Amino acid sequence: MDTTWRMRPMLATDLDAVHDIEQAAYDFPWTRGILSDCLRSGYSSWICQARLGELVGYSFLSMGAGEGHILNVCVHPGWRGQGAARYMVSQLLGIADAANLSEVFLEVRPSNKVAIRLYKGFGFRQIARRANYYRAVAGREDALVFSLLMG
């Protein structure tokens, strides 16, 4: 499918749609309150739209002390596999570069092989493992901590 993506800043009026995507995408989704807190806290908060304006995903990037942390890159399950996540990560890294960040971090589930491949494709490398970080159907799942040196 020939899709042209675009990102725009997230607005408070987007939170219901963002929450709907979060609910559809994850077994243990963030609450609407957490999503709202991310927006209110001043995180770099973005909506990803397809060419006709359909909301297909969103992302959050926190920045401080010269470092960034990708908190979430989420694509609605119906839009996965079409390049939206790759586009969002690329745009977030552009924002990080423009902000002169020295390093960007993120966590990912070891079971999320697609995301791991995506991040490695951008040059992220695993630097740590956090035991029992995520809720999971069978109890808890570790988090792999990845880092990308900027510049």
C-alpha positions as CSV (number, residue, x, y, z in Angstrom):
1,M,0.0,0.0,0.0
2,D,1.3,3.4,-0.9
3,T,0.8,5.4,2.2
4,T,2.1,8.8,3.0
5,W,2.5,9.4,6.7
6,R,2.6,12.6,8.6
7,M,3.0,13.5,12.3
8,R,1.5,16.3,14.1
9,P,1.5,17.4,17.8
10,M,-0.9,15.5,20.0
11,L,-3.8,17.6,21.4
12,A,-6.0,17.0,24.4
13,T,-8.9,16.4,22.0
14,D,-6.9,13.4,20.6
15,L,-6.8,11.5,23.9
16,D,-10.0,9.5,23.4
17,A,-8.7,8.2,20.0
18,V,-5.2,7.6,21.4
19,H,-6.7,5.6,24.3
20,D,-8.8,3.6,21.8
21,I,-5.6,2.7,19.9
22,E,-3.8,1.9,23.2
23,Q,-6.7,-0.5,24.2
24,A,-6.6,-2.2,20.8
25,A,-2.8,-2.6,20.7
26,Y,-1.9,-4.0,24.2
27,D,-3.0,-6.7,26.6
28,F,-2.1,-4.3,29.5
29,P,-2.7,-0.8,28.1
30,W,-1.9,2.5,29.7
31,T,-4.9,4.2,31.2
32,R,-6.3,7.4,29.7
33,G,-5.0,9.1,32.8
34,I,-1.4,8.0,32.1
35,L,-1.8,9.1,28.4
36,S,-3.1,12.5,29.6
37,D,-0.3,12.9,32.1
38,C,2.3,12.3,29.4
39,L,0.7,15.1,27.3
40,R,0.3,17.4,30.3
41,S,3.9,16.8,31.4
42,G,5.2,18.3,28.3
43,Y,6.6,15.2,26.7
44,S,7.1,15.4,23.0
45,S,3.7,13.9,22.1
46,W,2.8,13.0,18.5
47,I,-0.1,11.7,16.4
48,C,0.7,9.7,13.2
49,Q,-1.8,10.0,10.4
50,A,-2.2,8.3,7.1
51,R,-2.7,10.4,3.9
52,L,-6.4,10.8,4.4
53,G,-6.1,11.9,8.0
54,E,-6.8,8.6,9.6
55,L,-5.2,8.4,13.0
56,V,-3.0,5.3,12.9
57,G,-0.7,5.7,15.9
58,Y,1.0,7.9,18.4
59,S,4.3,8.3,20.2
60,F,5.8,10.0,23.3
61,L,9.4,11.1,23.7
62,S,10.7,12.6,27.0
63,M,13.7,14.8,26.8
64,G,15.9,16.2,29.6
65,A,19.5,16.6,30.6
66,G,20.7,16.1,27.0
67,E,19.0,12.6,26.8
68,G,15.8,11.3,25.3
69,H,13.6,8.4,26.2
70,I,11.1,7.0,23.7
71,L,8.3,6.1,26.1
72,N,5.9,4.7,23.5
73,V,5.5,4.1,19.8
74,C,2.1,2.6,19.2
75,V,0.4,1.6,15.9
76,H,-3.2,0.5,15.7
77,P,-3.2,-3.3,15.0
78,G,-5.1,-2.7,11.7
79,W,-2.3,-0.5,10.4
80,R,0.7,-2.6,11.4
81,G,3.3,-3.7,8.9
82,Q,2.9,-0.7,6.6
83,G,5.7,1.5,7.9
84,A,4.0,3.8,10.4
85,A,6.2,2.7,13.3
86,R,9.4,3.1,11.2
87,Y,8.2,6.6,10.2
88,M,7.4,7.6,13.8
89,V,10.8,6.4,15.1
90,S,12.6,8.3,12.3
91,Q,10.7,11.4,13.2
92,L,11.4,11.1,16.9
93,L,15.1,10.7,16.2
94,G,14.9,13.8,14.1
95,I,13.4,15.7,17.0
96,A,16.1,14.3,19.3
97,D,18.8,15.4,16.8
98,A,17.3,18.9,16.5
99,A,17.2,19.1,20.3
100,N,21.0,18.2,20.4
101,L,20.4,15.1,22.5
102,S,23.4,13.0,23.1
103,E,21.6,9.6,23.6
104,V,18.1,8.1,23.2
105,F,16.9,5.2,25.3
106,L,13.9,2.9,25.2
107,E,12.6,-0.3,26.7
108,V,11.1,-3.2,24.7
109,R,9.7,-6.6,25.6
110,P,12.0,-9.5,24.5
111,S,8.9,-11.1,22.9
112,N,8.4,-8.1,20.6
113,K,10.7,-9.3,17.9
114,V,9.2,-6.9,15.3
115,A,10.0,-3.9,17.5
116,I,13.5,-5.1,18.3
117,R,14.3,-5.6,14.6
118,L,12.9,-2.0,14.0
119,Y,15.1,-0.4,16.7
120,K,18.2,-2.3,15.7
121,G,17.6,-1.1,12.1
122,F,18.0,2.4,13.4
123,G,21.2,1.5,15.2
124,F,19.9,1.0,18.8
125,R,21.9,-1.5,20.8
126,Q,20.9,-3.4,23.9
127,I,22.6,-2.1,27.0
128,A,20.7,-3.7,29.9
129,R,17.9,-6.0,30.9
130,R,15.3,-5.1,33.5
131,A,13.8,-8.2,35.2
132,N,10.0,-8.4,35.6
133,Y,9.5,-4.9,34.2
134,Y,6.2,-5.5,32.2
135,R,3.0,-7.1,33.2
136,A,2.3,-10.2,31.1
137,V,-0.4,-12.8,30.6
138,A,1.9,-15.3,32.4
139,G,3.0,-13.0,35.2
140,R,5.8,-10.6,34.3
141,E,8.2,-10.1,31.4
142,D,11.6,-8.5,31.4
143,A,12.4,-5.3,29.5
144,L,15.4,-5.0,27.2
145,V,16.9,-1.5,27.5
146,F,18.2,-0.1,24.2
147,S,20.4,3.0,23.6
148,L,21.3,5.0,20.5
149,L,24.2,7.5,20.6
150,M,23.2,10.6,18.6
151,G,25.4,12.6,16.4
